[in-house]
């Protein structure tokens, strides 16, 4: 068993709202919580807290209780924080829905979560309305934040004057949110996260990074995803920083927002790191205000991280997590100048881990001469780990053992200095003639090629039924890159069994809103 190198932190036995807002003092109340880049409008912490309470009161007046599940389908806008925390303050459970979902996908999640309400924006109303009708959610339970005929809107709910309700629940057991797992390796499942889970994860993370009240955080990763929800939204609010939300990623707008609003802290997924490292347009903007770039949601290779950091003169750090852990379990602390950026950093306070040999099932405990353990599946336990999957006792039993360890499905190594490195997903490992090949390793190598803008690798079957690595490449414009050049580049740098055997060129690597490579979509392309 591996233990966190950090002392345990106190986890208050309170609701998420109380943890974030109950100690709001006069000075912090006047700080700016949100800057809307679409309008330049600013929202103070005092105004945000008042809006949250008003929205909680409006929901309670309409019968929302601790037994109610509310769906939230919205891009990153300041109002997201109002309705998200307002619903939680009313005692409801919120299931956040991917803003890119179709009506059928929305309806499936609403049905699985047993949601009785849906909150959205007018731009997403067609699919939201179709999903609501399919699930029998009436028009007066479909809130359109910016207004639509026949539906409640945020302005009228905030101004009706209903007081926030007195609610009572056990933060340890009461579900706060039901995010759904990405489904990249299976059907999406509702991840049951309690108020204590969310409070714990902010408490675990707050002292490991230097995010503070003077920071301006560019919030481009979606709040509906657990990474954006906890690390961007809740952690930034707890630290009294200012958030600059972006409804969707656009590189030009991303750079303009940093330049225009002096953003100092940027949370990203690896595809953005690739752009910061390689895209020529970055040099056209003054983004010198950025001091920290924190990457998560998918593996970031060390070379790309270092190139991005050097280019924009900022500290680039990495972390690791899963929806099932609220989500963060590891990060490279802000004060750490030694841990390799290619690693996921140190285990958070209050956590323990095991590494399990994939072939024997035995625990891995010994460090080699190089300081690393052998690779094994990473198991994690802590107060941020979910209580299970909604309505899926079978899947819960597979993921959580009787000792409370979450079986992540990720293959990692531990270093005697305390940091961990992800090798790859256990289910995504390619087995070629008995050898295991990690797609992430090949992807990191491919990104070193100057003509490669992005890359992904999956295992496909050759004519003899042997699984071989196939690379999907996004080539730099007008580079003239050919498959043979890609294959030679890799072959010169890896063991023979790791060679790229097939290459396909595509316009973009399919990825989830959180930045994870959608390998199932690549397999569909391969089968087409």
Secondary structure, 3 states (H helix, E strand, C coil): CEECCCCCCCCCCCCHHHHHHCCCCHHHHCCEEEECCCCCCEEEHHHHHHHHHHHHHHHHHCCCCCCCEEEEECCCCHHHHHHHHHHHHCCCEEEEECCCCCHHHHHHHHHHHCCCEEEECHHHHHHHHHHHHHCCCCHHHEEECCCCCCCCCHHHHHHCCCCCCCCCCCCCCCEEEEEECCCCCCCCCEEEEEHHHHHHHHHHHHCCCCCCCCCEEEECCCCCCHHHHHHHHHHHHHCCCEEEECCCCCHHHHHHHHHHHCCCEEEECHHHHHHHHHCHHHHHCCCCCCCEEEECCCCCCHHHHHHHHHHHCCEEEEEEEEHHHCEEEEECCCCCCCCCCCCCEEECCCCEEEEECCCCCCECCCCCCCCECCCEEEEEECCCCCCEECCCHHHHHHHECCCCCEEEEEEEEEECCCEEEEEEEHHHCEEECCEEECHHHHHHHHCCCCCEEEEEEEEEECCCCCEEEEEEEEECCCCCCCHHHHHHHHHCCCCHHHCCCEEEECCCCCECCCCCECHHHHHHHHHC
